[in-house]
């Protein structure tokens, strides 16, 4: 499973990125959406990488998200989270540059701070 979290607002975003965020059900900051891993979702995530962070999650993290939502999570379900304890590192830089945006190897740590 791949989880995505919207980090930045979409004001002044390119039209294609706004449309992709809407298609991913990411309309507000600190929302998390879980998807099954496939090529079309990966392409959409790559298009919206300047506004979201995403990566694979473990079963334990998925269970915590289900507990937070109060029901079982299926692909495309949205879960509202709180801002992370300690805040995001930098909301304008990619993960490789010391920021919070883009693809992560493991999203579990960030989601644990937000649940």
N, C-alpha and C positions, 0 to 999 in steps of 0.2 A: 504494500500500500504506500502511496505517496501522499503526504500532507502538504498543504500550502497555507501560508499565513500572510495576510496583507499587512505590509509594514508602512507604506506611504499612502497618502491620499491621492486621488486621481485628478485633482485640479491641474490644469495646464498639461495634462498627459496627451500624447498623440491619440488620434481617433482610433487607430488600430489597437492600441494598448487598452483604451477604455472599453472597446467592444469585447476584447478578449477577457478582461476582468469581469465584465458582466456575464459573459458566457460561462465563466468559471464559478459564478455565484459569489464573487468576492466584491461586495459593494461597500463595506465599511472596514475601517482599520481594525486590526486585532481579531478578525474573523479567520477561522480555520476551516478548510474544506479538505476532505479525504477522497482520493480517487484511486481506482484500479490503475495499475501501470500499463500504458500502451503508447504507441507512437504519436497518436493525435493529441493526447494530453501533454506529452513531452514537448511537442511543438508549441502548444498554447502557453505552457509554462515558460518556454524560452522567449516567447514574444512579450510576456508580461514581467520578465525578470527584473526590470528596473523599479518595480513597485511591490514585489512579493519576495518571500523566501520559501524554498521548498526542498524537500528531501524525503527519504524513506523513513518510516517510523516502525517501532517494534510493536509486538502484540500488547505489551504492558502499557505503552503510551496510548494505543488504540482503546484499551479498556478504560483508561483514565478519561479519555475524551467521551466515551460512551456513558461513563458515570456522570460526567459534567452535563451532558445533554439530557440524560435521563432515559435514553432508549438506545437501541442498537443503531450503529452508524453504517449506512450503505454508501456506495460510491456516489459522490456529489452532495452529500449532506453537509450542512453548515453548522459550525459550533462557535458560539461567541466566547471569546477568551478575554482575560484582563491583560493590561499591559505587563510585560515581563518585570519581575523583581530585579531592580538594578537598571532597568531600561535597556533599549537597544543600543548596540555599540555605535553605529553611525548609519543613518538612514539614507545616505546619499552615495555610499560606496558598496561595492560587491564584497562578498565574503573573503575572497582572496586578497583584497586590498585592506582588510581590517574592518569591514563594515558588516551590515546585516542583510544585504540584498543578495538574491540569486540562489544558485544551487548549493546545498550543503550535503556533506557526506551523511550526516545523521542529524535529524531535526529534533530528536528526543529531548536533548538538553534544553532547548529553547521552549518547547511546549511544556516541560516540567515547570519552568519558571512562570508560565502563563496560566496554568490550571488552578 
